């Protein structure tokens, strides 16, 4: 490798360094959005056409805001976990009792038990935030 090639490669590496490494200070919202769009375009170019279309739909600002709103209100992890656990045990109990006494199940038992557990999970989250003052 010659001296000219080595110095040319060094210059190329220095010039290709990311702007985040070269600059100091707070990154503005405009710069963050431009960086986000650049990275999304770069990543989506590596996806298959079907995956790219799905990615563009999912990362649409309206869909992202809606998803964040639902995730922070209705689809809380504790609420969903509590709903699933309560549904399992409550439906198991209802099934065993109905089997013992000969009753038939309507099919709403699981949904109803999940809703009860979900409400209990939401109440748990609410009281946890009220007592500790922290969301996470």
C-alpha positions in Angstrom: 0.0 0.0 0.0 1.5 3.3 -1.0 1.7 6.5 1.1 -0.8 8.3 -1.2 -3.4 5.6 -0.8 -3.0 5.5 3.0 -3.5 9.3 3.3 -6.4 9.3 0.9 -8.1 6.6 2.9 -7.6 8.5 6.1 -9.2 11.6 4.6 -12.1 9.5 3.4 -12.7 8.0 6.8 -12.5 11.4 8.5 -15.0 12.9 6.0 -17.4 10.0 6.3 -17.6 10.2 10.1 -21.1 10.8 11.3 -22.2 14.4 12.1 -23.1 13.2 15.7 -19.4 12.4 16.3 -18.2 15.7 14.9 -20.5 18.1 16.6 -21.0 18.8 20.2 -24.1 20.1 22.0 -27.8 19.5 22.0 -29.4 18.0 18.9 -32.4 19.9 17.7 -35.7 18.3 16.9 -35.3 19.0 13.2 -32.0 17.2 13.1 -33.4 14.2 15.1 -36.3 14.0 12.6 -33.9 14.2 9.6 -31.7 11.5 11.1 -34.7 9.3 11.9 -36.0 9.6 8.3 -32.6 8.9 6.9 -32.1 5.8 9.0 -35.6 4.5 8.2 -35.1 5.0 4.5 -31.8 3.2 4.7 -33.2 0.3 6.7 -36.3 0.0 4.6 -34.2 -0.3 1.4 -32.8 -3.5 2.8 -36.3 -5.1 3.4 -38.3 -7.1 0.9 -41.1 -5.2 -0.8 -43.9 -6.6 1.4 -41.9 -5.9 4.6 -41.0 -2.4 3.3 -44.7 -1.6 2.7 -45.6 -2.9 6.2 -42.8 -0.9 7.7 -43.9 2.3 6.0 -47.5 1.8 7.3 -46.4 1.0 10.8 -43.9 4.0 11.0 -46.5 6.4 9.6 -46.7 9.3 12.2 -50.5 8.9 12.7 -50.1 5.1 13.3 -47.2 5.6 15.7 -49.0 8.3 17.8 -52.1 6.1 17.9 -50.1 3.1 19.0 -48.3 5.0 21.7 -51.6 6.4 23.0 -53.2 2.9 23.2 -50.1 1.4 24.7 -49.9 4.0 27.4 -53.6 3.7 28.3 -55.5 0.6 27.4 -52.8 -2.0 26.6 -50.7 -1.7 29.8 -48.5 -4.8 30.4 -49.7 -5.3 34.0 -53.4 -5.0 32.9 -52.9 -7.6 30.1 -51.0 -9.9 32.4 -53.5 -9.7 35.2 -56.3 -10.2 32.6 -54.7 -13.4 31.3 -53.9 -14.8 34.8 -57.4 -14.0 36.2 -59.1 -15.4 33.1 -57.2 -18.7 33.3 -58.0 -19.3 37.0 -61.5 -17.9 36.9 -62.5 -19.9 33.8 -60.9 -23.0 35.2 -63.0 -22.6 38.4 -66.2 -21.9 36.4 -65.5 -24.9 34.1 -64.9 -27.3 37.0 -68.1 -26.1 38.9 -70.2 -26.3 35.7 -68.8 -29.7 34.9 -69.6 -30.9 38.4 -73.2 -29.6 38.4 -73.8 -30.3 34.7 -74.2 -26.8 33.4 -73.2 -25.7 29.9 -70.9 -22.8 29.3 -71.9 -19.9 27.0 -68.5 -18.9 25.8 -68.5 -15.5 27.4 -66.8 -16.7 30.5 -63.2 -16.3 29.2 -63.9 -12.8 27.8 -65.7 -11.7 31.0 -62.9 -13.1 33.2 -60.3 -11.3 31.1 -62.2 -8.0 31.4 -62.3 -8.5 35.2 -58.6 -9.2 35.4 -57.8 -6.3 33.1 -59.7 -4.0 35.3 -57.8 -5.3 38.4 -54.5 -4.8 36.5 -55.5 -1.2 35.6 -56.4 -0.5 39.3 -53.1 -2.0 40.4 -51.2 0.3 38.0 -53.3 3.3 39.1 -52.7 2.7 42.8 -49.1 1.9 42.3 -48.6 5.3 40.6 -50.6 7.0 43.3 -48.5 5.5 46.1 -45.0 5.6 44.6 -45.5 8.6 42.3 -43.6 6.8 39.5 -45.0 5.4 36.2 -42.3 2.8 35.6 
